Amino acid sequence: MLRRMGMVVSVRPEKVAEYRRLHAGPWPEMNQALNDANIHNYSIYLREPENLLFGYWEYAGTDFEADMKILGAKAITKRWMALTDPCQTPLSSAAKGEWWSMMPEIYHLD
């Protein structure tokens, strides 16, 4: 069953241009790694001046935790996150160890 997932994180004001640059030309290998992890229809939106990033994706697999563990262990993911993570900062309300804060879906129109 397809799961629609939303999440939010802050982007550092001084890193907005860098974050935009990185996502203007994402690596094909990183996109493939996301697809291999059953992630599709992935979008990231930026809200300024609050500097919030909202991410949306659709997960089409059967074991999200396992797929995320495999994705996180890939060298390409580690290289990408080494560039993007310094641009971000978790929300002040984020749970311990949480980077992107997941957002429960409360409405969907087909």
Gaussian input, Z-matrix of N, CA and C with variables (Angstrom, degrees):
# hf/3-21g

backbone

0 1
 N
 C     1     B1
 C     2     B2     1     A1
 N     3     B3     2     A2     1     D1
 C     4     B4     3     A3     2     D2
 C     5     B5     4     A4     3     D3
 N     6     B6     5     A5     4     D4
 C     7     B7     6     A6     5     D5
 C     8     B8     7     A7     6     D6
 N     9     B9     8     A8     7     D7
 C    10    B10     9     A9     8     D8
 C    11    B11    10    A10     9     D9
 N    12    B12    11    A11    10    D10
 C    13    B13    12    A12    11    D11
 C    14    B14    13    A13    12    D12
 N    15    B15    14    A14    13    D13
 C    16    B16    15    A15    14    D14
 C    17    B17    16    A16    15    D15
 N    18    B18    17    A17    16    D16
 C    19    B19    18    A18    17    D17
 C    20    B20    19    A19    18    D18
 N    21    B21    20    A20    19    D19
 C    22    B22    21    A21    20    D20
 C    23    B23    22    A22    21    D21
 N    24    B24    23    A23    22    D22
 C    25    B25    24    A24    23    D23
 C    26    B26    25    A25    24    D24
 N    27    B27    26    A26    25    D25
 C    28    B28    27    A27    26    D26
 C    29    B29    28    A28    27    D27
 N    30    B30    29    A29    28    D28
 C    31    B31    30    A30    29    D29
 C    32    B32    31    A31    30    D30
 N    33    B33    32    A32    31    D31
 C    34    B34    33    A33    32    D32
 C    35    B35    34    A34    33    D33
 N    36    B36    35    A35    34    D34
 C    37    B37    36    A36    35    D35
 C    38    B38    37    A37    36    D36
 N    39    B39    38    A38    37    D37
 C    40    B40    39    A39    38    D38
 C    41    B41    40    A40    39    D39
 N    42    B42    41    A41    40    D40
 C    43    B43    42    A42    41    D41
 C    44    B44    43    A43    42    D42
 N    45    B45    44    A44    43    D43
 C    46    B46    45    A45    44    D44
 C    47    B47    46    A46    45    D45
 N    48    B48    47    A47    46    D46
 C    49    B49    48    A48    47    D47
 C    50    B50    49    A49    48    D48
 N    51    B51    50    A50    49    D49
 C    52    B52    51    A51    50    D50
 C    53    B53    52    A52    51    D51
 N    54    B54    53    A53    52    D52
 C    55    B55    54    A54    53    D53
 C    56    B56    55    A55    54    D54
 N    57    B57    56    A56    55    D55
 C    58    B58    57    A57    56    D56
 C    59    B59    58    A58    57    D57
 N    60    B60    59    A59    58    D58
 C    61    B61    60    A60    59    D59
 C    62    B62    61    A61    60    D60
 N    63    B63    62    A62    61    D61
 C    64    B64    63    A63    62    D62
 C    65    B65    64    A64    63    D63
 N    66    B66    65    A65    64    D64
 C    67    B67    66    A66    65    D65
 C    68    B68    67    A67    66    D66
 N    69    B69    68    A68    67    D67
 C    70    B70    69    A69    68    D68
 C    71    B71    70    A70    69    D69
 N    72    B72    71    A71    70    D70
 C    73    B73    72    A72    71    D71
 C    74    B74    73    A73    72    D72
 N    75    B75    74    A74    73    D73
 C    76    B76    75    A75    74    D74
 C    77    B77    76    A76    75    D75
 N    78    B78    77    A77    76    D76
 C    79    B79    78    A78    77    D77
 C    80    B80    79    A79    78    D78
 N    81    B81    80    A80    79    D79
 C    82    B82    81    A81    80    D80
 C    83    B83    82    A82    81    D81
 N    84    B84    83    A83    82    D82
 C    85    B85    84    A84    83    D83
 C    86    B86    85    A85    84    D84
 N    87    B87    86    A86    85    D85
 C    88    B88    87    A87    86    D86
 C    89    B89    88    A88    87    D87
 N    90    B90    89    A89    88    D88
 C    91    B91    90    A90    89    D89
 C    92    B92    91    A91    90    D90
 N    93    B93    92    A92    91    D91
 C    94    B94    93    A93    92    D92
 C    95    B95    94    A94    93    D93
 N    96    B96    95    A95    94    D94
 C    97    B97    96    A96    95    D95
 C    98    B98    97    A97    96    D96
 N    99    B99    98    A98    97    D97
 C   100   B100    99    A99    98    D98
 C   101   B101   100   A100    99    D99
 N   102   B102   101   A101   100   D100
 C   103   B103   102   A102   101   D101
 C   104   B104   103   A103   102   D102
 N   105   B105   104   A104   103   D103
 C   106   B106   105   A105   104   D104
 C   107   B107   106   A106   105   D105
 N   108   B108   107   A107   106   D106
 C   109   B109   108   A108   107   D107
 C   110   B110   109   A109   108   D108
 N   111   B111   110   A110   109   D109
 C   112   B112   111   A111   110   D110
 C   113   B113   112   A112   111   D111
 N   114   B114   113   A113   112   D112
 C   115   B115   114   A114   113   D113
 C   116   B116   115   A115   114   D114
 N   117   B117   116   A116   115   D115
 C   118   B118   117   A117   116   D116
 C   119   B119   118   A118   117   D117
 N   120   B120   119   A119   118   D118
 C   121   B121   120   A120   119   D119
 C   122   B122   121   A121   120   D120
 N   123   B123   122   A122   121   D121
 C   124   B124   123   A123   122   D122
 C   125   B125   124   A124   123   D123
 N   126   B126   125   A125   124   D124
 C   127   B127   126   A126   125   D125
 C   128   B128   127   A127   126   D126
 N   129   B129   128   A128   127   D127
 C   130   B130   129   A129   128   D128
 C   131   B131   130   A130   129   D129
 N   132   B132   131   A131   130   D130
 C   133   B133   132   A132   131   D131
 C   134   B134   133   A133   132   D132
 N   135   B135   134   A134   133   D133
 C   136   B136   135   A135   134   D134
 C   137   B137   136   A136   135   D135
 N   138   B138   137   A137   136   D136
 C   139   B139   138   A138   137   D137
 C   140   B140   139   A139   138   D138
 N   141   B141   140   A140   139   D139
 C   142   B142   141   A141   140   D140
 C   143   B143   142   A142   141   D141
 N   144   B144   143   A143   142   D142
 C   145   B145   144   A144   143   D143
 C   146   B146   145   A145   144   D144
 N   147   B147   146   A146   145   D145
 C   148   B148   147   A147   146   D146
 C   149   B149   148   A148   147   D147
 N   150   B150   149   A149   148   D148
 C   151   B151   150   A150   149   D149
 C   152   B152   151   A151   150   D150
 N   153   B153   152   A152   151   D151
 C   154   B154   153   A153   152   D152
 C   155   B155   154   A154   153   D153
 N   156   B156   155   A155   154   D154
 C   157   B157   156   A156   155   D155
 C   158   B158   157   A157   156   D156
 N   159   B159   158   A158   157   D157
 C   160   B160   159   A159   158   D158
 C   161   B161   160   A160   159   D159
 N   162   B162   161   A161   160   D160
 C   163   B163   162   A162   161   D161
 C   164   B164   163   A163   162   D162
 N   165   B165   164   A164   163   D163
 C   166   B166   165   A165   164   D164
 C   167   B167   166   A166   165   D165
 N   168   B168   167   A167   166   D166
 C   169   B169   168   A168   167   D167
 C   170   B170   169   A169   168   D168
 N   171   B171   170   A170   169   D169
 C   172   B172   171   A171   170   D170
 C   173   B173   172   A172   171   D171
 N   174   B174   173   A173   172   D172
 C   175   B175   174   A174   173   D173
 C   176   B176   175   A175   174   D174
 N   177   B177   176   A176   175   D175
 C   178   B178   177   A177   176   D176
 C   179   B179   178   A178   177   D177
 N   180   B180   179   A179   178   D178
 C   181   B181   180   A180   179   D179
 C   182   B182   181   A181   180   D180
 N   183   B183   182   A182   181   D181
 C   184   B184   183   A183   182   D182
 C   185   B185   184   A184   183   D183
 N   186   B186   185   A185   184   D184
 C   187   B187   186   A186   185   D185
 C   188   B188   187   A187   186   D186
 N   189   B189   188   A188   187   D187
 C   190   B190   189   A189   188   D188
 C   191   B191   190   A190   189   D189
 N   192   B192   191   A191   190   D190
 C   193   B193   192   A192   191   D191
 C   194   B194   193   A193   192   D192
 N   195   B195   194   A194   193   D193
 C   196   B196   195   A195   194   D194
 C   197   B197   196   A196   195   D195
 N   198   B198   197   A197   196   D196
 C   199   B199   198   A198   197   D197
 C   200   B200   199   A199   198   D198
 N   201   B201   200   A200   199   D199
 C   202   B202   201   A201   200   D200
 C   203   B203   202   A202   201   D201
 N   204   B204   203   A203   202   D202
 C   205   B205   204   A204   203   D203
 C   206   B206   205   A205   204   D204
 N   207   B207   206   A206   205   D205
 C   208   B208   207   A207   206   D206
 C   209   B209   208   A208   207   D207
 N   210   B210   209   A209   208   D208
 C   211   B211   210   A210   209   D209
 C   212   B212   211   A211   210   D210
 N   213   B213   212   A212   211   D211
 C   214   B214   213   A213   212   D212
 C   215   B215   214   A214   213   D213
 N   216   B216   215   A215   214   D214
 C   217   B217   216   A216   215   D215
 C   218   B218   217   A217   216   D216
 N   219   B219   218   A218   217   D217
 C   220   B220   219   A219   218   D218
 C   221   B221   220   A220   219   D219
 N   222   B222   221   A221   220   D220
 C   223   B223   222   A222   221   D221
 C   224   B224   223   A223   222   D222
 N   225   B225   224   A224   223   D223
 C   226   B226   225   A225   224   D224
 C   227   B227   226   A226   225   D225
 N   228   B228   227   A227   226   D226
 C   229   B229   228   A228   227   D227
 C   230   B230   229   A229   228   D228
 N   231   B231   230   A230   229   D229
 C   232   B232   231   A231   230   D230
 C   233   B233   232   A232   231   D231
 N   234   B234   233   A233   232   D232
 C   235   B235   234   A234   233   D233
 C   236   B236   235   A235   234   D234
 N   237   B237   236   A236   235   D235
 C   238   B238   237   A237   236   D236
 C   239   B239   238   A238   237   D237
 N   240   B240   239   A239   238   D238
 C   241   B241   240   A240   239   D239
 C   242   B242   241   A241   240   D240
 N   243   B243   242   A242   241   D241
 C   244   B244   243   A243   242   D242
 C   245   B245   244   A244   243   D243
 N   246   B246   245   A245   244   D244
 C   247   B247   246   A246   245   D245
 C   248   B248   247   A247   246   D246
 N   249   B249   248   A248   247   D247
 C   250   B250   249   A249   248   D248
 C   251   B251   250   A250   249   D249
 N   252   B252   251   A251   250   D250
 C   253   B253   252   A252   251   D251
 C   254   B254   253   A253   252   D252
 N   255   B255   254   A254   253   D253
 C   256   B256   255   A255   254   D254
 C   257   B257   256   A256   255   D255
 N   258   B258   257   A257   256   D256
 C   259   B259   258   A258   257   D257
 C   260   B260   259   A259   258   D258
 N   261   B261   260   A260   259   D259
 C   262   B262   261   A261   260   D260
 C   263   B263   262   A262   261   D261
 N   264   B264   263   A263   262   D262
 C   265   B265   264   A264   263   D263
 C   266   B266   265   A265   264   D264
 N   267   B267   266   A266   265   D265
 C   268   B268   267   A267   266   D266
 C   269   B269   268   A268   267   D267
 N   270   B270   269   A269   268   D268
 C   271   B271   270   A270   269   D269
 C   272   B272   271   A271   270   D270
 N   273   B273   272   A272   271   D271
 C   274   B274   273   A273   272   D272
 C   275   B275   274   A274   273   D273
 N   276   B276   275   A275   274   D274
 C   277   B277   276   A276   275   D275
 C   278   B278   277   A277   276   D276
 N   279   B279   278   A278   277   D277
 C   280   B280   279   A279   278   D278
 C   281   B281   280   A280   279   D279
 N   282   B282   281   A281   280   D280
 C   283   B283   282   A282   281   D281
 C   284   B284   283   A283   282   D282
 N   285   B285   284   A284   283   D283
 C   286   B286   285   A285   284   D284
 C   287   B287   286   A286   285   D285
 N   288   B288   287   A287   286   D286
 C   289   B289   288   A288   287   D287
 C   290   B290   289   A289   288   D288
 N   291   B291   290   A290   289   D289
 C   292   B292   291   A291   290   D290
 C   293   B293   292   A292   291   D291
 N   294   B294   293   A293   292   D292
 C   295   B295   294   A294   293   D293
 C   296   B296   295   A295   294   D294
 N   297   B297   296   A296   295   D295
 C   298   B298   297   A297   296   D296
 C   299   B299   298   A298   297   D297
 N   300   B300   299   A299   298   D298
 C   301   B301   300   A300   299   D299
 C   302   B302   301   A301   300   D300
 N   303   B303   302   A302   301   D301
 C   304   B304   303   A303   302   D302
 C   305   B305   304   A304   303   D303
 N   306   B306   305   A305   304   D304
 C   307   B307   306   A306   305   D305
 C   308   B308   307   A307   306   D306
 N   309   B309   308   A308   307   D307
 C   310   B310   309   A309   308   D308
 C   311   B311   310   A310   309   D309
 N   312   B312   311   A311   310   D310
 C   313   B313   312   A312   311   D311
 C   314   B314   313   A313   312   D312
 N   315   B315   314   A314   313   D313
 C   316   B316   315   A315   314   D314
 C   317   B317   316   A316   315   D315
 N   318   B318   317   A317   316   D316
 C   319   B319   318   A318   317   D317
 C   320   B320   319   A319   318   D318
 N   321   B321   320   A320   319   D319
 C   322   B322   321   A321   320   D320
 C   323   B323   322   A322   321   D321
 N   324   B324   323   A323   322   D322
 C   325   B325   324   A324   323   D323
 C   326   B326   325   A325   324   D324
 N   327   B327   326   A326   325   D325
 C   328   B328   327   A327   326   D326
 C   329   B329   328   A328   327   D327

   B1=1.4496
   B2=1.5326
   B3=1.2897
   B4=1.4494
   B5=1.5295
   B6=1.3293
   B7=1.4663
   B8=1.5221
   B9=1.3331
   B10=1.4637
   B11=1.5204
   B12=1.3269
   B13=1.4588
   B14=1.5222
   B15=1.3322
   B16=1.4539
   B17=1.5158
   B18=1.3198
   B19=1.4655
   B20=1.5162
   B21=1.3224
   B22=1.4641
   B23=1.5330
   B24=1.3235
   B25=1.4560
   B26=1.5206
   B27=1.3063
   B28=1.4677
   B29=1.5204
   B30=1.3115
   B31=1.4618
   B32=1.5258
   B33=1.3164
   B34=1.4671
   B35=1.5334
   B36=1.3387
   B37=1.4656
   B38=1.5312
   B39=1.3100
   B40=1.4649
   B41=1.5311
   B42=1.3345
   B43=1.4648
   B44=1.5315
   B45=1.3321
   B46=1.4666
   B47=1.5251
   B48=1.3061
   B49=1.4761
   B50=1.5264
   B51=1.3026
   B52=1.4687
   B53=1.5246
   B54=1.3142
   B55=1.4586
   B56=1.5284
   B57=1.3248
   B58=1.4668
   B59=1.5324
   B60=1.3258
   B61=1.4575
   B62=1.5235
   B63=1.3279
   B64=1.4647
   B65=1.5236
   B66=1.3223
   B67=1.4645
   B68=1.5325
   B69=1.3079
   B70=1.4621
   B71=1.5287
   B72=1.3238
   B73=1.4664
   B74=1.5121
   B75=1.3340
   B76=1.4752
   B77=1.5286
   B78=1.3042
   B79=1.4572
   B80=1.5241
   B81=1.3031
   B82=1.4722
   B83=1.5241
   B84=1.3306
   B85=1.4732
   B86=1.5293
   B87=1.3308
   B88=1.4650
   B89=1.5153
   B90=1.3154
   B91=1.4628
   B92=1.5262
   B93=1.3316
   B94=1.4568
   B95=1.5191
   B96=1.3311
   B97=1.4647
   B98=1.5257
   B99=1.3262
   B100=1.4646
   B101=1.5234
   B102=1.3216
   B103=1.4646
   B104=1.5231
   B105=1.3238
   B106=1.4675
   B107=1.5300
   B108=1.3374
   B109=1.4694
   B110=1.5236
   B111=1.3300
   B112=1.4627
   B113=1.5225
   B114=1.3324
   B115=1.4601
   B116=1.5205
   B117=1.3148
   B118=1.4590
   B119=1.5283
   B120=1.3223
   B121=1.4631
   B122=1.5338
   B123=1.3315
   B124=1.4652
   B125=1.5175
   B126=1.3215
   B127=1.4641
   B128=1.5136
   B129=1.3310
   B130=1.4648
   B131=1.5202
   B132=1.3169
   B133=1.4610
   B134=1.5281
   B135=1.3168
   B136=1.4598
   B137=1.5107
   B138=1.3196
   B139=1.4674
   B140=1.5256
   B141=1.3341
   B142=1.4567
   B143=1.5162
   B144=1.2730
   B145=1.4594
   B146=1.5241
   B147=1.3136
   B148=1.4692
   B149=1.5241
   B150=1.3253
   B151=1.4607
   B152=1.5221
   B153=1.3252
   B154=1.4577
   B155=1.5152
   B156=1.3083
   B157=1.4537
   B158=1.5169
   B159=1.3251
   B160=1.4629
   B161=1.5168
   B162=1.3126
   B163=1.4540
   B164=1.5158
   B165=1.3185
   B166=1.4590
   B167=1.5236
   B168=1.3303
   B169=1.4603
   B170=1.4961
   B171=1.3057
   B172=1.4583
   B173=1.5180
   B174=1.3046
   B175=1.4581
   B176=1.5226
   B177=1.3319
   B178=1.4607
   B179=1.5234
   B180=1.3317
   B181=1.4607
   B182=1.5125
   B183=1.3219
   B184=1.4667
   B185=1.5240
   B186=1.3381
   B187=1.4698
   B188=1.5279
   B189=1.3247
   B190=1.4599
   B191=1.5250
   B192=1.3240
   B193=1.4582
   B194=1.5235
   B195=1.3220
   B196=1.4730
   B197=1.5254
   B198=1.3356
   B199=1.4624
   B200=1.5239
   B201=1.3293
   B202=1.4608
   B203=1.5262
   B204=1.3155
   B205=1.4654
   B206=1.5278
   B207=1.3208
   B208=1.4692
   B209=1.5284
   B210=1.3218
   B211=1.4627
   B212=1.5236
   B213=1.3195
   B214=1.4626
   B215=1.5135
   B216=1.3213
   B217=1.4682
   B218=1.5255
   B219=1.3228
   B220=1.4648
   B221=1.5262
   B222=1.3313
   B223=1.4664
   B224=1.5273
   B225=1.3320
   B226=1.4621
   B227=1.5268
   B228=1.3337
   B229=1.4680
   B230=1.5170
   B231=1.3166
   B232=1.4717
   B233=1.5215
   B234=1.3367
   B235=1.4685
   B236=1.5255
   B237=1.3544
   B238=1.4712
   B239=1.5269
   B240=1.3161
   B241=1.4665
   B242=1.5252
   B243=1.3260
   B244=1.4684
   B245=1.5299
   B246=1.3288
   B247=1.4603
   B248=1.5260
   B249=1.3405
   B250=1.4656
   B251=1.5271
   B252=1.3219
   B253=1.4705
   B254=1.5296
   B255=1.3417
   B256=1.4709
   B257=1.5359
   B258=1.3194
   B259=1.4653
   B260=1.5246
   B261=1.3126
   B262=1.4632
   B263=1.5277
   B264=1.3151
   B265=1.4543
   B266=1.5250
   B267=1.3336
   B268=1.4723
   B269=1.5287
   B270=1.3144
   B271=1.4649
   B272=1.5210
   B273=1.3182
   B274=1.4713
   B275=1.5220
   B276=1.3259
   B277=1.4620
   B278=1.5312
   B279=1.3262
   B280=1.4701
   B281=1.5265
   B282=1.3113
   B283=1.4603
   B284=1.5277
   B285=1.3051
   B286=1.4598
   B287=1.5302
   B288=1.3249
   B289=1.4506
   B290=1.5142
   B291=1.3311
   B292=1.4554
   B293=1.5260
   B294=1.3217
   B295=1.4648
   B296=1.5230
   B297=1.3394
   B298=1.4642
   B299=1.5247
   B300=1.3001
   B301=1.4671
   B302=1.5245
   B303=1.3133
   B304=1.4510
   B305=1.5264
   B306=1.3330
   B307=1.4593
   B308=1.5249
   B309=1.3192
   B310=1.4704
   B311=1.5298
   B312=1.3010
   B313=1.4636
   B314=1.5224
   B315=1.3278
   B316=1.4548
   B317=1.5156
   B318=1.3328
   B319=1.4690
   B320=1.5104
   B321=1.3190
   B322=1.4609
   B323=1.5152
   B324=1.3095
   B325=1.4614
   B326=1.5107
   B327=1.3119
   B328=1.4850
   B329=1.4970
   A1=110.01
   A2=116.83
   A3=123.15
   A4=110.20
   A5=116.35
   A6=121.82
   A7=108.34
   A8=116.39
   A9=121.44
   A10=107.00
   A11=116.27
   A12=120.27
   A13=110.39
   A14=115.95
   A15=122.18
   A16=110.08
   A17=115.99
   A18=120.45
   A19=109.33
   A20=116.18
   A21=121.08
   A22=109.52
   A23=115.57
   A24=123.76
   A25=107.01
   A26=117.89
   A27=121.50
   A28=109.84
   A29=115.58
   A30=120.80
   A31=106.81
   A32=115.55
   A33=120.19
   A34=109.04
   A35=117.37
   A36=120.12
   A37=113.29
   A38=116.44
   A39=120.01
   A40=112.76
   A41=117.44
   A42=122.23
   A43=113.32
   A44=117.37
   A45=120.25
   A46=110.64
   A47=118.02
   A48=120.92
   A49=110.59
   A50=117.59
   A51=121.30
   A52=111.07
   A53=116.92
   A54=120.95
   A55=110.47
   A56=115.91
   A57=120.03
   A58=110.79
   A59=117.06
   A60=121.86
   A61=110.91
   A62=116.83
   A63=120.61
   A64=111.56
   A65=115.78
   A66=119.34
   A67=113.16
   A68=117.61
   A69=120.68
   A70=110.62
   A71=116.36
   A72=120.94
   A73=111.28
   A74=117.13
   A75=118.64
   A76=110.70
   A77=114.98
   A78=121.29
   A79=110.33
   A80=118.29
   A81=120.52
   A82=112.79
   A83=116.95
   A84=120.40
   A85=111.67
   A86=116.29
   A87=119.72
   A88=109.55
   A89=117.18
   A90=120.11
   A91=110.76
   A92=117.20
   A93=120.64
   A94=111.24
   A95=116.97
   A96=120.54
   A97=110.85
   A98=117.07
   A99=120.97
   A100=110.39
   A101=116.45
   A102=119.69
   A103=111.38
   A104=117.08
   A105=121.01
   A106=111.41
   A107=116.36
   A108=121.62
   A109=111.49
   A110=116.30
   A111=122.59
   A112=113.41
   A113=116.73
   A114=122.73
   A115=108.11
   A116=115.87
   A117=121.72
   A118=109.25
   A119=115.76
   A120=121.75
   A121=110.81
   A122=115.50
   A123=122.90
   A124=109.74
   A125=116.69
   A126=123.26
   A127=109.31
   A128=115.59
   A129=121.66
   A130=107.32
   A131=116.00
   A132=123.21
   A133=108.52
   A134=116.40
   A135=122.36
   A136=110.02
   A137=116.32
   A138=122.47
   A139=108.09
   A140=114.42
   A141=119.96
   A142=108.44
   A143=122.24
   A144=127.74
   A145=114.06
   A146=117.89
   A147=120.18
   A148=112.20
   A149=116.32
   A150=122.72
   A151=112.60
   A152=114.45
   A153=121.43
   A154=109.38
   A155=115.82
   A156=122.15
   A157=107.82
   A158=116.09
   A159=121.24
   A160=107.24
   A161=115.99
   A162=121.23
   A163=110.40
   A164=115.29
   A165=121.78
   A166=107.29
   A167=115.98
   A168=119.95
   A169=110.00
   A170=114.33
   A171=121.20
   A172=107.83
   A173=115.25
   A174=121.99
   A175=108.42
   A176=115.94
   A177=121.11
   A178=113.23
   A179=117.68
   A180=120.53
   A181=112.48
   A182=114.84
   A183=120.81
   A184=112.85
   A185=118.46
   A186=121.67
   A187=108.82
   A188=115.72
   A189=121.89
   A190=111.90
   A191=117.26
   A192=120.60
   A193=110.81
   A194=117.83
   A195=121.36
   A196=110.64
   A197=116.51
   A198=119.52
   A199=111.65
   A200=117.76
   A201=120.90
   A202=111.25
   A203=117.01
   A204=120.97
   A205=110.04
   A206=116.80
   A207=121.06
   A208=110.22
   A209=116.49
   A210=120.93
   A211=110.87
   A212=116.96
   A213=121.47
   A214=113.86
   A215=117.37
   A216=121.66
   A217=112.86
   A218=117.89
   A219=120.72
   A220=110.80
   A221=115.55
   A222=120.98
   A223=111.07
   A224=117.98
   A225=120.77
   A226=110.94
   A227=116.73
   A228=121.15
   A229=110.20
   A230=116.47
   A231=120.50
   A232=111.03
   A233=117.00
   A234=120.67
   A235=111.06
   A236=116.80
   A237=121.32
   A238=110.87
   A239=115.84
   A240=119.92
   A241=111.98
   A242=117.84
   A243=120.42
   A244=110.60
   A245=116.87
   A246=121.28
   A247=112.66
   A248=117.11
   A249=119.91
   A250=113.55
   A251=118.03
   A252=119.75
   A253=113.31
   A254=120.24
   A255=119.06
   A256=112.97
   A257=117.58
   A258=121.29
   A259=111.88
   A260=116.75
   A261=122.06
   A262=111.51
   A263=113.51
   A264=120.76
   A265=107.58
   A266=117.67
   A267=119.08
   A268=111.35
   A269=115.01
   A270=119.85
   A271=110.09
   A272=116.78
   A273=119.83
   A274=111.31
   A275=117.03
   A276=121.37
   A277=112.86
   A278=118.11
   A279=121.22
   A280=110.82
   A281=115.34
   A282=121.00
   A283=109.04
   A284=116.46
   A285=121.43
   A286=109.36
   A287=115.80
   A288=120.92
   A289=115.13
   A290=117.88
   A291=121.59
   A292=109.44
   A293=117.19
   A294=121.23
   A295=108.47
   A296=117.20
   A297=120.66
   A298=106.47
   A299=117.94
   A300=121.83
   A301=109.29
   A302=115.82
   A303=120.50
   A304=109.49
   A305=115.17
   A306=122.24
   A307=108.26
   A308=117.87
   A309=118.70
   A310=110.55
   A311=114.90
   A312=120.28
   A313=108.84
   A314=116.11
   A315=119.11
   A316=112.61
   A317=116.60
   A318=119.51
   A319=108.64
   A320=116.19
   A321=122.17
   A322=109.36
   A323=116.51
   A324=122.50
   A325=107.53
   A326=116.59
   A327=121.43
   A328=109.75
   D1=135.95
   D2=179.41
   D3=-70.31
   D4=132.06
   D5=175.11
   D6=-114.08
   D7=125.04
   D8=173.40
   D9=-89.82
   D10=130.97
   D11=-174.65
   D12=-130.93
   D13=134.53
   D14=177.06
   D15=-121.94
   D16=148.17
   D17=-178.52
   D18=-153.06
   D19=160.26
   D20=-176.29
   D21=-140.84
   D22=147.27
   D23=174.88
   D24=-152.46
   D25=160.17
   D26=176.34
   D27=-89.79
   D28=150.81
   D29=172.34
   D30=-113.87
   D31=135.64
   D32=-178.99
   D33=-65.81
   D34=132.40
   D35=-176.32
   D36=-52.87
   D37=-39.90
   D38=-178.31
   D39=-75.80
   D40=-5.57
   D41=-178.16
   D42=-112.07
   D43=2.70
   D44=-177.77
   D45=-58.49
   D46=-47.27
   D47=-178.58
   D48=-62.40
   D49=-41.73
   D50=178.65
   D51=-64.05
   D52=-42.57
   D53=179.73
   D54=-63.83
   D55=-42.42
   D56=176.67
   D57=-61.45
   D58=-43.52
   D59=-179.60
   D60=-60.94
   D61=-45.96
   D62=-179.89
   D63=-59.78
   D64=-41.95
   D65=-176.05
   D66=-84.34
   D67=-9.27
   D68=174.60
   D69=-73.52
   D70=-21.57
   D71=179.64
   D72=-142.40
   D73=63.80
   D74=-178.29
   D75=-63.57
   D76=150.54
   D77=-178.97
   D78=-70.73
   D79=131.70
   D80=176.99
   D81=-56.36
   D82=-34.19
   D83=179.42
   D84=-67.53
   D85=-32.94
   D86=177.47
   D87=-72.67
   D88=-41.62
   D89=176.24
   D90=-60.36
   D91=-40.32
   D92=178.60
   D93=-65.41
   D94=-39.79
   D95=178.35
   D96=-61.39
   D97=-39.54
   D98=176.98
   D99=-64.15
   D100=-45.71
   D101=177.99
   D102=-62.38
   D103=-40.02
   D104=178.39
   D105=-62.70
   D106=-26.32
   D107=178.11
   D108=-88.81
   D109=14.26
   D110=177.11
   D111=69.31
   D112=25.97
   D113=176.80
   D114=-101.08
   D115=127.60
   D116=-177.87
   D117=-139.67
   D118=165.42
   D119=176.54
   D120=51.45
   D121=47.73
   D122=-175.67
   D123=-90.39
   D124=127.77
   D125=176.57
   D126=-134.49
   D127=147.50
   D128=172.22
   D129=-124.92
   D130=131.77
   D131=179.45
   D132=-114.98
   D133=147.49
   D134=178.24
   D135=-116.21
   D136=128.40
   D137=175.84
   D138=-109.71
   D139=112.62
   D140=175.32
   D141=-111.12
   D142=147.42
   D143=13.76
   D144=-90.07
   D145=2.04
   D146=-178.59
   D147=-70.48
   D148=-18.74
   D149=179.46
   D150=59.86
   D151=49.17
   D152=175.90
   D153=-105.04
   D154=136.40
   D155=172.92
   D156=-103.69
   D157=128.14
   D158=174.92
   D159=-112.86
   D160=123.50
   D161=178.62
   D162=-109.75
   D163=141.68
   D164=176.95
   D165=-133.49
   D166=135.90
   D167=171.60
   D168=-149.46
   D169=165.46
   D170=175.17
   D171=-114.84
   D172=127.59
   D173=-179.54
   D174=-104.18
   D175=122.49
   D176=-175.02
   D177=-111.24
   D178=11.62
   D179=-179.36
   D180=-91.03
   D181=-170.00
   D182=-179.22
   D183=-116.66
   D184=-10.91
   D185=-179.04
   D186=-140.45
   D187=83.82
   D188=-175.11
   D189=-57.05
   D190=-47.11
   D191=-176.92
   D192=-61.12
   D193=-43.53
   D194=179.25
   D195=-64.98
   D196=-44.40
   D197=179.53
   D198=-62.50
   D199=-39.23
   D200=179.07
   D201=-68.59
   D202=-34.88
   D203=177.58
   D204=-65.14
   D205=-44.09
   D206=178.28
   D207=-64.75
   D208=-45.64
   D209=178.99
   D210=-58.89
   D211=-45.99
   D212=-178.26
   D213=-65.78
   D214=-25.03
   D215=-178.55
   D216=-84.34
   D217=-12.47
   D218=-177.06
   D219=-71.41
   D220=142.20
   D221=179.96
   D222=-60.75
   D223=-39.66
   D224=-178.64
   D225=-63.65
   D226=-38.66
   D227=177.98
   D228=-64.37
   D229=-44.09
   D230=179.96
   D231=-62.60
   D232=-40.66
   D233=178.33
   D234=-64.66
   D235=-43.37
   D236=179.89
   D237=-64.65
   D238=-45.90
   D239=-178.30
   D240=-67.58
   D241=-27.62
   D242=176.15
   D243=-63.84
   D244=-25.36
   D245=177.44
   D246=-91.37
   D247=-39.19
   D248=-174.59
   D249=-85.90
   D250=-36.74
   D251=-177.34
   D252=-57.45
   D253=-40.87
   D254=178.55
   D255=-63.46
   D256=-16.34
   D257=177.82
   D258=-81.22
   D259=-17.66
   D260=-171.54
   D261=-110.47
   D262=161.87
   D263=170.87
   D264=-146.00
   D265=134.53
   D266=-179.67
   D267=-61.54
   D268=156.31
   D269=174.97
   D270=-63.13
   D271=153.29
   D272=177.57
   D273=-63.94
   D274=-22.37
   D275=179.64
   D276=-92.52
   D277=2.91
   D278=-177.87
   D279=-63.04
   D280=144.94
   D281=175.59
   D282=-68.31
   D283=159.40
   D284=178.82
   D285=-56.89
   D286=127.49
   D287=179.71
   D288=81.85
   D289=-2.05
   D290=-179.02
   D291=-89.14
   D292=132.10
   D293=176.86
   D294=-99.09
   D295=-78.83
   D296=170.72
   D297=-75.79
   D298=129.30
   D299=178.27
   D300=-88.70
   D301=122.54
   D302=-179.91
   D303=-71.21
   D304=147.50
   D305=-178.43
   D306=-122.57
   D307=123.56
   D308=178.83
   D309=-70.77
   D310=140.69
   D311=176.01
   D312=-74.87
   D313=129.42
   D314=178.73
   D315=-114.93
   D316=-8.25
   D317=177.84
   D318=-160.11
   D319=142.95
   D320=174.38
   D321=-150.03
   D322=133.34
   D323=176.30
   D324=-113.39
   D325=122.20
   D326=174.45
   D327=-83.83

